[in-house]
Structures are given as C-alpha cells and as structure tokens.
Amino acid sequence: MKYCPNCKIKVGTKDQICPLCQNKLSGESSSIYPELHTKKITKFLKILLFSTLVIMAIASYIDFLINKSLTFSIIVDLVSLTIYGNFYYWFTSYHKDAFSLLNTYALIILLILYIWYFVIDSKIITNFIIPIVFIAGLIFSDVAALILRHHNIQRYIKLVITEIASVIIPVSLIAFKLADYYLFIYISIGLVIVNVIGLIVFSYDQVKEELIKIFNF
Amino acid sequence: MNDEWYRLDNVGFYYASMKNKKNPTVNRFSITLTEKIDETILLDAAKETMKVFPNFHVTLKSGFFWYYLEESTLDVKVKEEHTPICYKLYHDSSDILYRITYYNNRINLEVSHIVSDGRGTIELFKYLISTYIIMKYKLHMMVQSNASYSDKMEDSFDKYYKHTNPPKGNYKNIYHYEGRRLNNTTRFIELHMPVNKVVAQAHKYNSSLTVYLVSVLIQSIIKEMKTSDKNKLIKIDLPVDLRSFFDSSSSKNFFGLVAIDYELTEDNSFEHIINVVKEQFNEKIKPEALEERMNKMAAFTKWIAARMIPLFIKNVGMYFIDKFTGNFHTTTLSNVGSISFPKEIEKYIKFVAVFTSTNYFQFIVSSNKNDLCLGISSKYKYNNIVRNFSDYLLSNGIEETMYTDVM
C-alpha cells in the first residue's frame, strides 16, 4: 500500500499523487478499484468528426458549383451527421441498446426524408419513400413483438403502439396534400389498422393492463 | 406477461423526474471479502436474492400522470466492474434500476434512489452478501428477510401522511464551496478508521457519532471559507431514516431531511460547533419535527391539482424545483449506520463502503465490525475539506486508511 508522508495516511491507489494534498506518494501501488478504459472521445472520433465536416463542406461546395443551390447536399449533410452521431453514441456509451437505436434510426430517417422533401419538393419522396420506410418500420416492430413475445412483451407492445401512433405520418401526407400517388400511403394506414385489430384480439389483456398503468391517477 | 407494477413514492418520483440529469442519484454498497469473488456463485446468489426482493428488479416507466415501476422480465445479471462508480442506471425504460458488479475481492451493489433509499437497500445488500457467503463456503444456515413482501412494498410516506401546513426553511445566504471542478467525472474516496476511537472522541463531548462527524465537517468547511463568505450560513443536510420513528419495514424511500445550520460567530472553536450541532439535533430529530418534515415532502403527491397535471408538465415543474432548492445546502452527510452480519459470515468480510453520486461533494458514513467508513464523493479536483477532516481526526489520534478510485 502507498503512503502519504504529508497527510500521514496509508493510501490504497494506483495514482502517483495523494488525492488530498497532491504530494507524491511513496510505496507500492495497490488498489481495490479496477482501472477503467474510460470511453472518452477517442482520437478515432475526432478523425471521424473531421472527415464528416469535410465531406459536408465538399458536398455543399460541389452542389453549389453545379446547381447553384444546396438542394442535394443537404441530404448528404444530414446523413453524414446521423452516421457520426451514431458512431459517437456507440463508442462513448457504456450502455448500448440496439432496439432503441433502430427505433430512433427509423424516426430520424423519416425526419430526414421530410426535410429532404421540403427542400427538393419531389413527390417521389412522399409518394414512395416515406410510406415504404414507414411500412418497413411497422413490419420490423411486428416481427420483433412476435419473436420476443415471451421475453419482454410489454416493451415490444409499446414499440408497436408507438408505431401505430406514428400513423400521423402517412395521414399527414394525405391531409396536407403532400403526395399525389396514394397506394403506399393507403397500404401503410391499412397496416396500422391491421395492427390495432391484432393488438386488440391477441393482446387485449396486456394492452388493457398497459393502459391502466399508463393512466394510473 | 409480468403484471407486477408499483406506484412510486414521492421521493422516488422526484428522482425519476431527474433521471436524465448527468448525475442521477445512485447509491453504491461495496463489500471487500477475504477471497476473490466467484462470478457463478454471485450470480446464483443474486438470483436467489431477487426472488425475495422482486421490488428491486424493476424498470421505470412513464404513465400519463405519474411514473411507475414495473417488474422486469429480464434475467438477473452480474458483471465484472466495468463502469465508473455510481454510473447512471437509467438510460431507457428497459433498464433495471440496480447493478451488481464484482472486482477481485469486492462485490458492489448499486441501486437507483428512484427505487429505494440507503436504509432500504441495506436489507437487500445484506441478503445478497449473506447468500453469496453461505453458497460459497457451504455454511449450514439460512438467510431470512425480516419484512414480508407487502411490508417491503409499503409506501410509508403515504401511510403516515397527515395534512399540515409545511414548516418554513431557513433560506438565508448559504455557503457553497467553490473549487476547481473535475471534468465529467467524480472522485470517490473511502476513509476507513476504527469505530471505537471515533466513538470515544464523540463521547468526550457527550455527543453521538453523527453529531461528532457533522461538527468535524463544519469545522473543516469553515477552514476553507473566504473572509467574504463568513457571513454565510453553513447548512448540512442530514437524511434521517424515518423507519426508526414510524413503524415501517418498507424497502421504498422513507427518510426525512434535517438541516443542521451553523452561523459563524466570534467563537468557532470545536467545542462551540459541537454544542450548536448537538442542540439542533435534539430540537430537530424528534418524532414531531420529523413528522412535519415528512408531511412537507409528501404534500406534493397528495395535492389533487398536482395529481391531475400530465407527467411531462410535472417534469418541467420538478426541473425548476430542483434548480431552486438544489442550492439550499452546503453539503450532505448521511449515516446509514452499522451493516452487520451473523458471526459465521462476518469472518469472511474485510470491510464495507457506501457511496452516493453527487453534483458537488457528499459524505456517507457506514460501519462494519470495528471499521468506520466515510464514503466521500466529490466533483472537485482538490479536496481540501476532506483533507481538513482527515487532519483533525489524525490530530485526535484516529489513524485512517484511504482507498480511492483510479483517475
């Protein structure tokens, strides 16, 4: 064990200096605490941030030179930032939850698509891309709920309920006349209806229980 | 399907509202044993323990009006220590609000304040450690939890709440230590000393151990105060276990905060400080005074208008309450008391340490056999107050051993 001649106290630590008086400790180092590999922003993340910002700047510059606008580069910028954000989360967090992350991805992608639509005003995004991403997300939640129903059912029921609540996305496309081809939008709304019926028929008790908990006064 | 769910007590609700803060409150109980920890046995012991204390194996969920706790269907886990001390337990609603880790000879149990307070967690901790030692050394004895399941689940704030007009606090200009803060990390220091020597010192002044330690702390703080701060009030928050005053074996939060105030005078000798502290202890730590404080703490969740407010608005309100009241003390010293085990188990134990996460600096006193541990958590780079504290004890013949985490 180390010793601080200044504080006259035995110190169990791997540090070289006394935490109380900052003087040098003598003796052999020993600690009852592990040395943690603290996940700070590593050099890798700094390089990644630098590369992301350079890509964004180059994309915007080329877009501006060719199109005299930033219409297309904005999507590159948003995607680059999202990728960086997720790398950052993955490398700095001690706790990783793939499902939450995927759920967040789906919402971020939908948000990016909305922004993209308003920037370039292309109906391809609202007619096809947004509803197809929405349908994919809904099917993913359903499959997760089915596969993991014995493991942590409440969580996946909530995931499906959240997806159902997000029906506001395809409905908003119709309500604000943002699209002119409605097949995939109708399919996504139809899928939500099927989900609601499925939830009521197969998981009535769980849903009821969930609602009691949620609205507990 | 898991249908067990619990309403949060009012203290749990406060901490749940603060769950996304950088340093949400987590209490850590550590025990150092004589031999290396066996992960498989520890996992078995943890599984057995959670069968008896299922109210800890819970996740935090948001309702429309309130948060609630739900028993988790996830398996009990035990891991080698890999996160910082008192590291955040809540990241999302699937996270279980406790963590069991080990490193070499040491077992750590970290529990979120959302679920339980220090005293409530001690029962769980003792059960876990006793079960581990019994399993490891094949002892012929059984661990018993004194409280029934419904006793553990009781919201004692709710049971003993009486509507009264809340007492007014002393919100005078309060002294806050100003030091260089650490970057995104907390320093944890364990100061171990012999209980009998500290008690003997306390008895010299006809005081209890807690009165003595609070007085030493006040004296250590005074030494760090600038002349311009000398007109400020030193306010030490002292959590008091209400189970000793009301009939309760609840595992949920059930404590009251008592504030010990010290105004600097011309005489700031240790004798004067300890007399002031003793006087306030006698005045404030008695059932009537504690009941008043308890009613004040429970009043919010009883107020019908507050009950009808949606959770997200309550959260905004709690954020401002925390901003406003979080500054009304200099520091907190908590004495969780003796953590003792049966004789057959004690021989495998070296010592115990208790910590809590903090945003400034905080002290937790615990003891096991003749070892008193002061668990200090500090957000400051230079811990002069702790140094003054240690110096004073040393000058009174109390030798100490210190352990710190690796920075």
Boltz contact constraints between the chains, C-beta under 6 A:
constraints:
  - contact:
      token1: [A, 9]
      token2: [B, 400]
      max_distance: 6.0
  - contact:
      token1: [A, 9]
      token2: [B, 402]
      max_distance: 6.0
  - contact:
      token1: [A, 10]
      token2: [B, 401]
      max_distance: 6.0
  - contact:
      token1: [A, 11]
      token2: [B, 402]
      max_distance: 6.0
  - contact:
      token1: [A, 12]
      token2: [B, 403]
      max_distance: 6.0
  - contact:
      token1: [A, 13]
      token2: [B, 404]
      max_distance: 6.0
  - contact:
      token1: [A, 14]
      token2: [B, 406]
      max_distance: 6.0
  - contact:
      token1: [A, 19]
      token2: [B, 404]
      max_distance: 6.0
  - contact:
      token1: [A, 20]
      token2: [B, 383]
      max_distance: 6.0
  - contact:
      token1: [A, 20]
      token2: [B, 386]
      max_distance: 6.0
  - contact:
      token1: [A, 20]
      token2: [B, 387]
      max_distance: 6.0
  - contact:
      token1: [A, 32]
      token2: [B, 106]
      max_distance: 6.0
  - contact:
      token1: [A, 32]
      token2: [B, 403]
      max_distance: 6.0
  - contact:
      token1: [A, 33]
      token2: [B, 405]
      max_distance: 6.0
  - contact:
      token1: [A, 33]
      token2: [B, 406]
      max_distance: 6.0
  - contact:
      token1: [A, 34]
      token2: [B, 81]
      max_distance: 6.0
  - contact:
      token1: [A, 34]
      token2: [B, 103]
      max_distance: 6.0
  - contact:
      token1: [A, 35]
      token2: [B, 406]
      max_distance: 6.0
  - contact:
      token1: [A, 94]
      token2: [B, 83]
      max_distance: 6.0
  - contact:
      token1: [A, 95]
      token2: [B, 91]
      max_distance: 6.0
  - contact:
      token1: [A, 100]
      token2: [B, 92]
      max_distance: 6.0
  - contact:
      token1: [A, 152]
      token2: [B, 73]
      max_distance: 6.0
  - contact:
      token1: [A, 153]
      token2: [B, 1]
      max_distance: 6.0
  - contact:
      token1: [A, 155]
      token2: [B, 94]
      max_distance: 6.0
  - contact:
      token1: [A, 206]
      token2: [B, 1]
      max_distance: 6.0
  - contact:
      token1: [A, 209]
      token2: [B, 3]
      max_distance: 6.0
  - contact:
      token1: [A, 213]
      token2: [B, 5]
      max_distance: 6.0
  - contact:
      token1: [A, 213]
      token2: [B, 63]
      max_distance: 6.0
  - contact:
      token1: [A, 213]
      token2: [B, 68]
      max_distance: 6.0
  - contact:
      token1: [A, 214]
      token2: [B, 63]
      max_distance: 6.0
  - contact:
      token1: [A, 214]
      token2: [B, 64]
      max_distance: 6.0
  - contact:
      token1: [A, 215]
      token2: [B, 64]
      max_distance: 6.0
  - contact:
      token1: [A, 216]
      token2: [B, 63]
      max_distance: 6.0
  - contact:
      token1: [A, 217]
      token2: [B, 65]
      max_distance: 6.0
